[in-house]
């Protein structure tokens, strides 16, 4: 049941206003382009990886 709810939660996207320095924005945009992702997709990918790493460290 918990896995099913998590899968449903992953499909729901929340909007979050985000302010970045122009340097960070430029660097992330270039990185996203290099990885063939949108800037939003790149930020989501990086945050997901960071959360996974943190969870691994907690175990």
Phi, psi and omega in degrees: 000317180297318179297320180296318179294320179297318179299319178294319180297324181294337180279339181274125181256134177256143176268135181226121176292137184224129178250127181234149173294156180297328178293312179297318178301314180297315181295316178295321178298317179294318178298316178300316179299317179299326181265007180058044177235162169285163177300316178300315179298322179294315179297316179297317178300311182296317179295320178299316179297318179297318180294318177301314180298318179297317180296322178297319181293330181286334182283000000 
